[in-house]
Amino acid sequence: MKKIVAISFLISIAFLFIQCNGSSEEAQNNIEEEREELVSELEDLRDGLDSQIEDLTAEITEAGDEAGEEMQTALEELRGQRSDVEEAIDTVRETSEDSWESVKTNTEEMVENVSDTMERWKNNLQDVFDN
């Protein structure tokens, strides 16, 4: 009887371990999916910044001496944010499972802030070009 109880106990422990290991693998798969999605979003954002930087650089070149300080400020800010996005891509790719949630949250906030800044500069500079 003691052997049956001991064997039942060991089997229960084994099943528990298998279930926990399965949950861990599932969590790891979720993190990897989220990581891929976030990297893709960051790469799209970087590409958008590249496009906006390229367009603004062309406008500044075309304007020559008439290019205002606001245009130069926008260009510098966009380049800085592009650098931040590139750094975020590396961080997202390299972060551990333990720090994933924090990195994910911070990166999502950064994406929102950069997107807002891009839109703000686009609108501000459109006003400058219209005048």
PyMOL commands that set and color helices and strands:
alter all, ss='L'
color gray80, all
select helices_A, chain A and resi 2-66+69-94+100-130
alter helices_A, ss='H'
color red, helices_A
deselect
rebuild
show_as cartoon
